[in-house]
Amino acid sequence: MTIVLGQDQLTIADVVAVARSNTPVALGVPARGRLDSARDMIERWSREDRPVYGVTRGLGGRVTMEISAAERASYSAAVVRGRAAGGGGYFDSTTVRAALFSRAAGLAQAGAGVRPIIIDTQLAMLAKGVHPLVPQVGSVGASDLVLCANMALPLMGEGRAEYQGEILAGGEAMRRAGIPVVDLVEKEGLALCSANAISVGLGALVLSDVIDLIETADAVLALSFEAFRGNPSPFDPRVAAARAAPGQQAAAESLRKMLNGSQLFEPDAPRRVQDPLSLRCGTQVHGAVRATIDFVRPHIEVELNSAADNPLIITADDTILSTGNFHTPGLAISFDALRLALAQVSTLSSERTVRMMQEELSGLAGRFSRHGTTRVGLGLIGMTAHTLSREVRYFSAPVSNDDNTFDSVEDQAPFTPVSVRRAVQQLDYLRQVLACEMIVSAQALEMRPRSRVAPVATALHDLVRSVVAPLDDDRGTAEDIEKVSDLLRDGKAIAAVRRALLK
């Protein structure tokens, strides 16, 4: 399958396919015609010396200053060089691929006035694996200007890029890959920089990971229900229908599927009429995450399929308009909401880990130790889960309500890339929280064997046991948590869950 820019309606799945599976991308023939028309218009307006931001007039606070005809072509490359700052280390190649694809998709909408060769070169870089070095910090979300400038440098034969595992000068990476570099003309430098490609590309990858992780979290909750011998009545469809909060019915349906085949649905199987909130309110919390996923998705996909350029070329009306479409407060706010929702998933998971080891609640030996007062059993995993959950909550603090006073003209910023990047860091801690719960629940399930356990719970239990032995006497558990976290990170956990759901 080849994704065709300027023709296909792009989705988050397309970004993931290009970034992680090297799915090929092409520029559609009709899109080439639209690009040529927009380019002709830019050149005509430049010849006529009409006022155009970033073409015949300066940028930012210099918008009232004229750029001479002799300087306009060289100015395009200068725009990229002068804005290629940044710090905080570099994004991995997968994120860069997602961002490069996102920018090529936006340019293919023909609102920027670039030549087709710009997009062809970006797609060649994707196809041959030339990945620019892009700093993680430097954008405030009023377009990812600084970051996108770094991504554009190798296209010009400058900057640095990773190619076949080696960090090279941008021009050398392009030479080795057999990709000709491009001499930029009017407005192309601004078009390459003034975009939210980093936030959008990374956001698509993060949201894809969240979708998988919340399904895995449903399965982990099912494992804990089996281990606790909990009461599944909160998952009853009549409960969800009685208060149809966004996402709750979908979460309840998922939990019923995860527990399909369980003995817990028999009248006398649950130990208690009502369980702690960390078990009982799983569908409410996991449902809230699903609602925020639905909030985030359109903010990403509209960017993939839009011309968010400033200025914007409208060939049908022979006009060029200054815009604020590079501003992405909705994307920043939606990721703030997503991180808040994920923090609640973490809280419930860490609490279940502790509740499982409280003898008065679970009916199992305290901390799962048979060696008496001289041993701690799995008790310290509970403390670890709580500590990790605090880290998750720290990353949930909103950033879109920050402000930017760096420049008197660019006087507001949504801090979108920060909001998205914090979700990446938060997810890693959340995986570790869930790993703690999986280890404890797997041990608890062995201490309370039953004749019939849901296949999903069995699959997760067996997956944990494939990397972590049962705890008999005290041992260090940091490595155990790391190994189970890796199962969540590399996709083995969600794959095991989905296989079990087919049984």
N, C-alpha and C positions, 0 to 999 in steps of 0.2 A: 504494500500500500504506500502510495506517495501522497503527502499532504500538499495541496495546491493553494498557494497564497493568492489573495485577491479573488478567490472563487469559493473555497470551502468556508463554512461557518466554523470557526475554530473554538475548541473547548479546552478545558484543563487537561483532559486526557491526551490531547494532541501535544501539549507542552511536555508532559511526562514522557510520551513516546519518543519525541525528538531528543530530549535531554538525557534520558536513561537507556533508551533502546536504539538510538541512532536511526530512527525512522527517516527516510528521505523526504526532502521538501523541494518543491519546484515553484517557480513564479508563473502564474497563469498567463496565457496569451492575451485575453482581454485586459488584464491588469497592466500589461506592457503598453498597450495603447493608451490607457488612462495616464500612465506615468509620463509617456512622451508628450501628451497634451499639456499636462501640468508643467512639465519642464519648459516647453515652448513658451508658456505664459510667463514664467519667471524671467526667462531671458528677454522677452519683449518688454516687460515692465522695467527691467534693469536698463535696457537700451533707452527707454523713454524717460528714465530717471524719476520714476514715480516713487513716492515714499513707501518703502517696504521695510519692516523691522528685520534687522539682521542681514539685509541685502544692500539697500541704499542708505540705510540708517543704522546707527550703532545699537548695542545691546544694553539692557538694564538701564542704569542711570544716564547712559550716553545715547538714549533713544532720539534725542533731538539733534544729534550731530550727524552730518552727512559723511558717507564713505565714497571716496572718489571712484570713478569707473576703473581706473588703473589698479586700485587696491582690492577690488571686490573678489576676484578669484583667490588671491593669496590670503585674504581675510578669512575665508572659509576654513583653511587649514589652521590658521592662527587661533580661531575660535576653539578648535579641538585641543591644540597644544596648551593654550592658556588655562584651560579648565580641567586638565587631567591631573588633579591633585587627589588627596585622599589618604587614608591610613587605616589602622585597625586590622592589619593582615589582609589576606586575599580570599576571595570566594573560591570554592572548589570548581572544578571544570564542569560538573553537572549543572550547577547554578548558572555558570557563564553560558552554557549551551541554551538553557531555558531563556536567559535574558537576550541572547543574540537572536533566537527565534522570535521572541516577542517583538524586538525592534524591527526585524525584517517584516513581520506581519503588519505592523503599524505603517511602515513606509509603503507597503504594497497597496494601501488604501488611496494612494496618490494625492494626499493632502499636503505633502511636504515639498514637492517639487524636485525630488532627486531623480537622477537617471536610473534606468533599470540595472545598469552595471553595479550600482551600489548594493542592491539586493542580491544580485547574482554573486557578488563577491562574498557577502555574508553567508549565503547558502553554501558556497564552496568551502568556506571556513568550517561550517558545520559538517559538511560531508567528509572533509579530510582531517578533521580534528585539530584545527588551529584554534586554541582557546586563549584569548587575551587575559592578561593578569588584571583583575579588577579589584580595587580595594573595597573593603566592607563598609567603611565609614567615610562620610563626606557629603551625603545628600540629606536634605531636610524635607524632601517630598514635594517641593515645588518644581517638579521634574527631577529625575536622578541625574542632574547635569554633570556633576563631577565624575560620577561612576561611569556613566555612559561615554564620557570623553575618553576614559582609559580603555573602554571596550572598542572604541573607534580607532585608536592609534595604530594597531597592526594593519588595519585595512589600508592605511596610508604608508605603511612600511616603517612605522615608528613604534615606540613603546616596547612592551615585552609580551611574550605569549608562550604558552605551554604547547609543545608538539611532540608526540610520541614519548611522553614522559620526561621531556627535557625542557628547561626554561631557557628560551632563546630571545635575542633581539627580535622585535616584531617583523622587521624586514627579512631576517634570516629564516624565521619560521614560515613565512609566506613563500619564500624562495624554495625551501626544502619541500613544501607541500605542492609546489607547482602552481601557485595562485598569484597572478599579477597584482601588484598593488595599484591603487587608484589615486590619480591626481584630482583632488576635489575642486569643484567649481562653485559658483555663487549658491549660497544657502545650504549646501550639502553638509558642511561642518555643523551648522546649527541644528539641522534635521537629525544628525546622528547623536547629538548631545541632548537636545531638549525632548526628553522622553522619560517614561517611568518603567523602562524595560526591566530594570533590576528588581524593582518591587513587584512587578506583574509576574515575571518569570519565576522568581523565588516564591512568590505567593501561591502560584499554581502548584509548585512542588510541595509546599507545606500543606496546602489544603488536601491534596491527594493523600499525604501521609496521615493527616488527621482523620480522613474518612476511613482509612484502613485501621487506624489505631482505635477509633471509637467502636468499630465492630469487634476488634480484639478485646477491648475493655468489657463489652457485653459478655464475651466468652469467659473472661476472667471472673466476672461477677457470677456467672452460672457455676463455674468451678467452686467459688466460695459458698454459694447456696448449697451445693451438694455436700461440701465439707462441713458446713455449719448445720446441715439438715434444716434449712430454713423453710419458711412458709412462702410459697410462690403466689399467694393470692393477690399481691400488688400488681402482678403482670396480667391478671385477668382482663380480657378486652372490655368487660363492663366497667371496670375501674377507670381505664383510660378514657372510655366514652363519656363517663360521668363528668370528667373535667378535661376536655379535649385541648389541653395546652399544646402549643406548637412543638412538634417533634415527639411528644410523649407517646402517642399511639404507635408510631414507628419504632420507638425504643421498646415498648411493651411487646410488640410483635416479634422483634428481634430476640428478646429475652425468652419468649416462649419457644422460639425455634432452637435457641441455644440449649434449652432444658428439655427439648423433645426427647421422649424415651425415658425420662427420669421417674423414679419411684415417688418423688416428692409430691406428685399430683394426686396420689392416693390419699384418702381422708385422714388416716392416722400416721402418715409418714413424717410430716413436719413435727419438730419437737415443741414448738411454741405457737401460740395463737398469733403473736406479733413479735417481729424481730427488731433489732436496733435500726435506727434511721439509715445507717450506712448500707444496710442491706435492703431495707424496705423502700427507700426513696431512690433507688438506682434508675428507674425509668424516668423520673422527673429530671434528674441531673443529666443523664445521657440524652434525654430528649431535648434539653436546653442546648446541648452541644450540636445536635442535629439542626435545631432552629438557627443557630449561628452559622453553621455550614451553609444553610440556604441563604443567609444574609450575605456571606462573603462571596459565594460563587459568581453571582451576576456582576459584582464589582470587578472581578478578574476578567471574566469572559467578555464584558463590554469593551475593556481595554484591548483585548486581543483582536477585536473586530472593528476597531474605530480608528479614525484619523484624529488624534489628539494633538495635532501640531499647532505651534504658534510661530509665525502667522499661518493661517489655514488658506490653502488655495482652493477656490471653488470655480472650476473651469466653466461650468454651465452658465454662470453669471458673470464670467470674466472679472472676478473680483478676488482680492486677498484681504482677509480680515484678521485683525489681532484677536486672540482668544485667551481664555484662562483654562482651556481643556487639559492642560498638563497638570492641573491641580487635582489631587486625589484624596480629599478628606473622607469620602465615603469608604474608600479602601482602607484607610488608616483606622477609622472608627470601627469598621467591621472586624478588623483583626484585633483591635482592643477588646471587643466583645467576645471574640473567639477565645482569646487567652484567659479572660475571666471565667468563661464556661469550663475550659479545660482545668483550671485551678480547682473547681468544685469536684471534678472527676478524681483529681489527685487526693483531695481531702477525704472523700468517701473511701477510696482504695486504702489509704494509710490507716484509717480508722478500722476498716474491716480486718486488716492485718493484726491490729492490736486486739480487737474483740475476739478474734479466733483463738487467741492464746489466754483469754481470761476464763478460768475454770468455771466461775459462777454463771457465765453466759453460754459458753460453748459446750460445757459438760465434758471437756477433755482435760487431761493433765495440764496444769499451769505451765506455760512456756514449752510444753511438749517434751519435758525432760523426765526421765525415769530414775535419775541419779540423785534426787533430793536437793537439799539446800546448797550443796557445793557446786552446782552447775546452773548455768543460765539458759540452756537449751537454745531455742530460737528467739528468746526474748529481745536480744539486741537488734534483731531485724526489725522489730516493731519501732524501736527508737530511730533506726536508720530510715525507715519509711516516713516517719514523722519529719525528720530533718530534711529529707529529700522533698517532701511535700511543701515545706516552707520555701525551699528554693523555687518550686513551681509557682507558688503564690507571689514571690518577689517579682517574677517575670510577668505577672498578670497586671501590674500597675499600668494604667493608661498612659500613652505618650501623645495621643492626638490633641490633648488639651495644652500642650506646650506652646511656646510662641517663639517667633523669630524676629529679631530687631537688628539683624546684621546689616541690612541695606534699607535705605529710606523708601525705595521703590518696591522691592520684594519684601513686603512688611508683614507677611503671614505665611505660615508653613504648617502642613499637617503631620510632618515627620513619619510619612508612610513607610519608608524602608526600615526605620527603627522598629515600628510596630510589627512588621513582618519578620524581621530578623530575630526579635525577641521570642517569637513563636517557635523558631527553630531551636533555640536554646532551651525553651520551656519543654518542648516535646522530649528532649533527651532525658531530662529529669523525670518526666512523667513515665517514660518507659521503665525507668529504674524503680519508681514507686510500684508500678504494676508487677514488676519482677519480684519484689518483696512479697506481695500478696500471693503470687503464683507459688512461690517456694513454700510459704506457710500453709496455703490451702492444699497443696499436693500432699504435704505431710499429714495434715488433718484428715484428708480423705482416706489415707491408709490406716489411720487410727480408728476410723469409724466405717468399716466395710459394709456394703449393702449389696443386695442381690441385683439391683438394676440402677445404673448410673447413666446419665445422658452421654451419648457418644462424644459430644463436644468437650464435656468436662474430662472424660477419659482421655481424649486426644491431648488436651493441654497437660494433664497430669503426666502422661507418657512422655511428652515433649520435655517437660521439666526434668524428668528422670533420665532422659538421654544425655543430660549435661551435668546434673547435680544429684549426688547420692543422698538417700535419706539420712537424717541426722540421728545418730545413736548417742554419741558423746560430744561434748563441746568441740568445736573447731572454728577456725576463721571462716566467715561467710561472705567477705567482700568479693572474693572471686566467684562465688556462687551467684551473687546478684549480678555481677558483670556478665557471666555466661548466659543467664536467662534474659538479661537486657538485650544481648546480642541477637537472641531469637526473635525479639520484638523488632529490632532495628533492621535485620536483614531479610525480613519477610517470611521467615519459617513459621512463626506463630500464626499469622493470618492464613497462610497456606494450609496449615494443619486444621485450623478451624473450618475453613471452607471445604476441605475434603470430608471432614466429619459431618458437616451439614448435608452432604449428599447421601449419607447412609440411611 
